[in-house]
Amino acid sequence: MTEEGSSRRPAFRGALFGCGMISEYHLRAWARIPEVQIVALGNRTVERAEQRRREFCPAAAVYGSLAELLVRERPDFVDILSAPEAHEEHCRQAVEAGAAVICQKPLAPDWETAVRLAGLLSTPGVLAAVHENHRFRPWFLRVLEARDSGLLGRVRFLRIEHFNATSPAEPYKLASPTGVWLEYGSHLVDMMRALLGEPASVLAQGYRVSRSVRGESLVVAQYRYDGATASIEVGWKESALTQGSLLAIGDEGEAWFEGTLTRGGATRFRLVHGHSVVLDETRDAMADYNQSFYLLQKEFISALAGTGSITQTPAEHLATLRAVFAAYRSMESGAPVAV
């Protein structure tokens, strides 16, 4: 496999279907991987696909239907970025066409569909990944390294929070009966699982603080572990400020990230061992954001080439969704729920 910057001819023909806001960052990452050529773009509204073609891949063909794209282009893989309600049908079409699949999270808007779709994508002979990239943030990879090296000791407390100042721009997110918890809280649940493993139970509360969002727009969830507690707090609000942070406290040390977990601005990351600060750095949130897309997509291409494996398998993502939907049941009942 070649390294970034090689002049070697692309080995894999890719297609991207769903040209909304997030497609910009997928296409930027694909452009950094020399083994990949994006040969086709698709979107229900063709004008959006035309715009992305002009911006990122002028030689790509444009389609309004994934079925037509698959028949005409026969891509090696499809990056599916449609709304969650369409994921099952679009993934099925890609699998039946013999293409590898990388599907945007969440796999589905409900647990039953997610289980069914994860089963399809886990069929022998199918290569599939879920695009859940928060655990690929470079600073969070440093947190995992600190845990693995023993610098933190056993993590006893984890808090991850992200409160976005505005509601999302995508109409489907505003209209969905599920709100911020599935669309963004699932990112943070995945980070929690990467660091602590599988929780035993959850107690969660959801609120509506944004009048433009049909579903919940503020959630506080406390996950219980044997010997540890994790608190996840997430919101879409109408405010002047976006706040975000991660704090992991262990028997031997701490990891502390301050700043947005998404895009824009400077952030600060510190590692502590005992009474000593062993790392204190300012980071570029946008650079970390872009890098996480690249790292996940590069890993997918390594697996497609037969030289690596996939972290965010459908089964791995399903474990995250199990913890996410358990929190919804807790919101409904007002009581702790087993995960």
C-alpha positions in Angstrom: 0.0 0.0 0.0 1.3 3.4 -0.9 1.7 6.3 1.5 0.0 9.7 1.2 1.5 11.8 -1.5 2.5 8.9 -3.8 2.0 9.3 -7.5 0.8 5.7 -7.9 -2.4 5.2 -9.9 -5.5 4.8 -7.7 -6.4 1.2 -7.1 -10.0 1.6 -5.9 -12.9 3.3 -7.7 -15.2 4.9 -5.1 -18.7 6.5 -5.2 -20.3 8.8 -2.6 -24.1 9.0 -2.3 -25.5 11.8 -0.2 -24.0 15.3 -0.8 -25.1 17.2 2.2 -22.9 19.2 4.6 -20.8 16.4 5.9 -19.9 15.2 2.4 -17.3 18.0 2.1 -15.2 16.4 4.9 -15.5 12.9 3.4 -14.4 14.2 0.0 -11.5 16.1 1.5 -10.3 12.9 3.2 -10.7 10.7 0.0 -8.6 13.2 -1.9 -5.7 12.6 0.5 -5.7 8.8 -0.1 -3.8 8.1 -3.3 -5.3 4.6 -3.8 -8.8 6.1 -4.2 -10.5 7.8 -7.1 -14.1 9.0 -6.6 -15.7 8.2 -9.9 -19.3 9.1 -9.1 -21.4 11.3 -6.8 -25.1 10.9 -6.1 -27.8 12.8 -4.3 -31.6 12.9 -4.4 -31.3 16.5 -5.4 -28.8 16.3 -8.3 -27.8 20.0 -8.0 -26.1 19.2 -4.7 -24.0 16.5 -6.3 -23.1 18.8 -9.2 -21.8 21.3 -6.6 -19.6 18.8 -4.9 -18.4 17.5 -8.3 -17.2 21.0 -9.2 -15.6 21.5 -5.8 -13.8 18.2 -5.4 -13.8 15.7 -8.3 -14.6 17.3 -11.7 -14.2 14.0 -13.6 -16.8 12.2 -11.5 -20.2 11.3 -13.0 -23.4 12.6 -11.2 -26.5 10.6 -10.4 -29.8 11.2 -8.7 -30.3 7.4 -8.0 -27.9 5.1 -6.2 -29.3 2.1 -8.1 -28.4 3.8 -11.5 -25.0 4.8 -10.2 -24.2 1.2 -9.2 -25.3 -0.3 -12.5 -23.4 2.2 -14.6 -20.3 2.7 -12.6 -19.7 -0.6 -10.7 -17.6 1.1 -8.0 -15.4 -0.9 -5.7 -16.9 0.8 -2.7 -19.7 3.2 -1.8 -19.6 5.9 0.9 -23.3 6.2 2.0 -24.2 9.6 3.5 -27.9 9.6 3.0 -30.3 10.2 5.9 -30.5 7.3 8.5 -34.0 6.3 7.2 -32.5 5.5 3.8 -29.4 3.6 5.0 -31.0 0.2 5.0 -32.1 0.4 1.3 -29.0 2.1 0.1 -26.7 -0.4 1.9 -28.7 -3.3 0.5 -28.4 -1.9 -3.0 -24.6 -1.5 -2.6 -24.2 -5.0 -1.1 -26.2 -6.6 -3.9 -24.0 -4.8 -6.5 -20.9 -6.3 -4.9 -19.5 -3.0 -3.5 -17.8 -2.6 -0.2 -19.7 -0.2 2.1 -18.8 2.6 4.4 -22.0 4.0 5.9 -22.5 7.2 7.9 -23.6 6.8 11.5 -26.1 6.1 12.9 -26.8 2.9 10.9 -30.6 3.4 11.4 -33.1 5.5 13.3 -34.3 2.6 15.5 -32.9 -0.5 17.1 -34.7 -3.1 15.1 -33.6 -1.7 11.8 -30.1 -1.3 13.1 -29.9 -4.9 14.1 -31.2 -6.0 10.7 -28.9 -3.8 8.8 -25.8 -4.8 10.9 -26.7 -8.4 10.1 -26.7 -7.6 6.3 -23.4 -5.8 6.5 -21.8 -8.6 8.5 -22.7 -11.3 5.9 -19.6 -13.3 5.0 -17.9 -11.8 1.9 -19.2 -8.3 2.6 -16.7 -5.6 3.7 -18.4 -2.8 5.6 -17.5 -0.1 8.1 -19.6 2.5 9.9 -18.3 6.1 9.6 -18.1 6.9 13.3 -14.9 8.9 13.6 -14.9 10.6 17.0 -12.7 8.0 18.5 -10.2 8.8 15.7 -9.7 12.3 16.9 -5.9 12.5 17.3 -6.1 13.9 20.8 -8.5 11.1 21.8 -6.1 8.5 20.4 -3.6 10.0 22.9 -6.1 9.4 25.7 -6.3 5.7 24.6 -2.5 5.5 24.5 -2.3 7.0 28.0 -4.7 4.3 29.3 -2.9 1.5 27.6 0.5 2.6 28.8 -0.7 2.7 32.4 -0.2 6.5 32.7 -3.8 7.0 33.9 -4.1 3.8 35.9 -7.6 2.5 36.1 -10.1 5.1 34.9 -12.7 5.7 37.6 -14.5 8.8 36.2 -15.2 10.0 32.7 -17.2 13.1 31.7 -17.7 14.0 28.0 -19.8 17.0 27.1 -20.6 18.9 24.0 -23.2 21.7 23.8 -23.5 23.1 20.4 -24.7 26.8 20.3 -27.1 26.2 17.4 -29.5 23.5 16.2 -28.5 21.5 13.2 -29.0 22.9 9.7 -30.2 19.6 8.2 -34.1 19.4 7.9 -34.2 15.7 8.7 -32.5 16.2 12.0 -34.9 18.9 13.0 -38.0 16.8 12.1 -36.8 13.5 13.5 -38.7 12.1 16.6 -35.2 11.4 18.0 -33.0 14.4 18.5 -29.5 15.2 19.7 -28.9 12.0 21.6 -29.0 9.7 18.6 -27.5 12.2 16.2 -24.6 13.5 18.3 -24.7 11.8 21.7 -24.0 8.5 20.0 -20.5 9.9 19.1 -19.7 10.4 22.7 -21.1 7.0 23.8 -18.8 5.5 21.2 -15.8 7.4 22.8 -16.9 6.2 26.2 -17.0 2.6 25.1 -13.6 2.9 23.4 -12.1 4.0 26.7 -14.1 2.0 29.3 -15.8 -0.9 27.5 -19.4 -1.9 28.0 -21.5 -0.2 30.7 -23.8 -2.1 33.0 -26.6 0.4 33.2 -27.7 4.0 32.4 -29.9 6.7 34.0 -30.7 9.4 31.5 -32.9 12.5 31.3 -33.8 14.4 28.1 -35.2 17.9 27.6 -36.3 20.2 24.9 -34.4 23.5 25.0 -34.5 24.2 21.2 -37.9 25.1 19.8 -36.8 24.2 16.3 -36.0 20.6 17.1 -38.9 18.0 17.3 -36.9 15.6 19.4 -34.8 16.0 22.6 -32.2 18.8 22.4 -30.5 18.4 25.8 -29.6 15.1 27.4 -27.7 14.1 30.6 -26.8 10.4 30.8 -24.9 8.6 33.6 -23.5 5.2 32.7 -22.5 2.8 35.5 -19.5 0.4 35.4 -18.1 -1.9 37.9 -15.7 0.5 39.6 -16.3 3.5 37.3 -18.9 6.1 36.3 -19.3 7.9 33.0 -21.4 11.1 32.5 -22.3 12.2 29.0 -23.9 15.6 28.5 -24.9 16.8 25.1 -27.2 19.5 23.6 -28.3 21.6 20.7 -29.2 25.0 22.1 -29.9 28.5 20.9 -27.0 30.4 22.5 -23.9 32.5 21.9 -21.5 29.7 23.2 -20.5 26.2 22.2 -18.9 24.2 25.1 -17.1 20.9 25.0 -14.7 18.9 27.1 -13.5 15.5 28.1 -12.2 14.6 31.6 -10.9 11.2 32.5 -9.7 10.6 36.0 -7.8 7.4 36.9 -6.0 6.0 39.9 -2.7 7.3 38.5 -3.4 10.2 36.3 -5.8 12.3 34.3 -6.6 13.4 30.7 -8.3 16.7 30.2 -9.5 18.1 26.9 -11.2 21.5 26.7 -12.8 23.0 23.6 -15.2 22.0 20.8 -15.3 18.3 19.9 -16.3 19.2 16.4 -15.0 22.0 14.2 -13.3 25.4 14.6 -11.1 27.2 17.1 -8.3 26.2 19.4 -8.5 23.6 22.0 -6.3 22.6 25.0 -5.2 19.0 25.9 -3.4 18.0 29.0 -2.2 14.7 30.5 -1.3 14.4 34.2 0.5 11.6 35.9 0.5 11.8 39.7 1.3 15.5 40.5 3.1 16.2 37.2 1.7 17.6 34.1 3.3 15.5 31.4 1.6 17.2 28.4 0.0 20.6 27.9 -0.7 21.6 24.4 -2.9 23.8 22.3 -4.5 22.0 19.4 -6.3 23.0 16.2 -9.9 21.7 16.4 -10.4 21.8 12.6 -7.2 20.0 11.9 -8.1 17.3 14.4 -11.6 17.1 12.8 -10.3 16.6 9.3 -7.6 14.1 10.4 -10.2 11.8 12.1 -12.1 11.5 8.7 -8.8 10.7 7.0 -7.7 8.1 9.6 -11.0 6.2 9.5 -11.3 6.3 5.7 -7.6 5.3 5.2 -8.2 2.3 7.6 -11.2 1.3 5.5 -9.1 1.3 2.3 -6.4 -0.7 4.0 -9.0 -3.3 4.8 -10.2 -3.2 1.3 -6.7 -3.8 0.1 -6.3 -6.7 2.4 -3.6 -5.1 4.5 -5.6 -4.0 7.6 -8.8 -4.4 9.6 -11.8 -2.2 10.4 -12.3 -0.8 13.9 -15.8 0.5 13.3 -17.4 -2.7 12.2 -21.2 -2.9 12.0 -21.1 -5.1 15.2 -19.0 -2.5 17.0 -21.4 0.3 16.1 -24.3 -1.9 17.1 -22.8 -2.1 20.6 -22.7 1.7 20.7 -26.4 1.9 19.6 -27.3 -0.7 22.3 -26.1 1.8 24.9 -27.7 4.7 23.1 -31.2 3.2 22.9 -30.9 2.0 26.5 -30.6 5.7 27.5 -33.8 6.4 25.5 -35.6 3.7 27.5 -34.3 5.4 30.7 -35.6 8.8 29.5 -39.0 7.3 29.0 -39.2 5.4 32.3 -37.3 7.8 34.5 -35.4 4.9 36.0 -32.0 3.2 35.5 -32.0 0.7 32.6 -29.7 -2.2 32.0 -27.6 -1.9 28.9 
